[in-house]
Amino acid sequence: MTQSSDRLLDEFAKLMNDAAGVAQGIRREVETAVKSQAERFLGEMDIVQREEFEAVREMAAKARQENEALKKRVEALEARLGAAPEKPETDGSAGGGTA
């Protein structure tokens, strides 16, 4: 009885080991399929890549710095000319009236 019991347990262990290997293979296939689908989905969408985003962000920061420098130059020139600086419109509306 002990020998047949050990043999049964060995066969059961082998079966479980094989099942675990099959499960791992299926998991890898599913991961590959999901990754492929996600890459295809993101490729079809109009999503900016991280490198492009960083480049545009740096360009915007540089433009802000240049804008501030030009603003200071204009203020200095206006001060030299004795002209009162105009206040820029902040709300973007013209005429200042109400609707």
C-alpha positions in Angstrom: 0.0 0.0 0.0 2.8 2.4 0.8 4.5 1.9 -2.6 1.3 2.5 -4.5 0.5 5.5 -2.3 3.9 7.0 -3.1 3.5 6.3 -6.8 0.1 8.0 -6.7 1.5 11.0 -5.0 4.4 11.1 -7.4 2.0 11.1 -10.4 -0.1 13.7 -8.7 2.9 15.9 -8.1 4.0 15.5 -11.7 0.6 16.4 -12.9 0.5 19.5 -10.8 4.0 20.5 -12.0 2.9 20.1 -15.6 -0.2 22.1 -14.9 1.8 24.9 -13.3 4.1 25.0 -16.4 1.1 25.2 -18.7 -0.4 28.0 -16.6 2.9 29.9 -16.8 2.9 29.5 -20.6 -0.7 30.8 -20.8 0.1 33.7 -18.6 3.1 34.7 -20.9 0.9 34.5 -24.0 -1.9 36.6 -22.4 0.7 39.2 -21.2 2.1 39.4 -24.8 -1.3 39.7 -26.3 -2.4 42.4 -23.9 0.8 44.3 -24.4 0.4 44.1 -28.1 -3.2 45.3 -28.0 -2.3 48.2 -25.7 0.6 49.3 -28.0 -1.8 49.2 -31.0 -4.5 51.1 -29.1 -2.0 53.8 -28.0 -0.5 54.0 -31.4 -3.9 54.7 -32.9 -4.7 57.4 -30.4 -3.2 60.9 -30.8 -1.1 60.7 -27.7 2.1 62.7 -27.4 5.2 60.8 -26.4 7.1 61.8 -23.2 10.1 63.1 -25.1 8.0 65.4 -27.3 6.1 66.6 -24.2 9.4 67.5 -22.4 10.7 69.3 -25.5 7.6 71.4 -25.8 7.6 72.2 -22.0 11.2 73.4 -22.3 10.3 75.5 -25.3 7.4 77.1 -23.4 9.6 77.8 -20.4 12.2 79.5 -22.6 9.5 81.5 -24.3 8.2 82.7 -20.9 11.7 83.8 -19.9 12.2 85.6 -23.2 8.7 87.3 -22.8 9.7 88.5 -19.3 13.0 89.8 -20.6 11.3 91.7 -23.4 8.7 93.0 -21.0 11.4 94.5 -18.9 13.1 96.0 -21.9 9.9 97.6 -23.1 9.3 99.0 -19.6 12.8 100.4 -19.5 12.4 102.0 -22.9 9.1 103.5 -21.9 10.6 104.9 -18.8 13.4 106.5 -20.9 10.9 108.0 -23.2 8.7 109.2 -20.4 5.6 107.4 -21.7 3.1 106.0 -19.4 2.9 102.2 -20.0 -0.5 101.0 -21.1 -2.2 98.4 -19.0 -2.7 95.2 -21.0 -6.2 93.7 -21.2 -6.3 90.6 -19.1 -9.8 89.2 -19.9 -9.2 89.2 -23.7 -12.4 91.2 -24.4 -12.4 94.4 -26.5 -14.5 97.4 -25.8 -14.9 96.8 -22.1 -18.7 97.0 -22.3 -21.2 94.5 -20.9 -23.5 92.3 -23.0 
